[in-house]
Amino acid sequence: MSIKSAKAFFETLLSDEVLARKFKSYTVISDRLNMAKEMGYEFTMAQAEQCVRQMATSGELDEKALENVAGGATCRGLFGCEN
């Protein structure tokens, strides 16, 4: 489990609209983590939070990308973390 795995998962979501819609359809955080795990990406909630913050801070995950992945969500919307 790693932040690297979380980043790879988010990059996959950003490049695949069908997967992003499926991800957004899950309203329970554990379901979103299970989706990632089923796809071969293993990371913890804390690692997901850290990854999203790092990607947003570095500009890799801008507001438009957040909109595409989670309907305009912030880190809280993606995995329930605090911003």
ABEGO torsion letter per residue (X at the ends): XBAAAAAAAAAAAAABAAAAAAAAABABAAAAAAAAAAAGBBBBAAAAAAAAAAAAAAGABBAAAAAAAAGGBBAAAAAGBBX
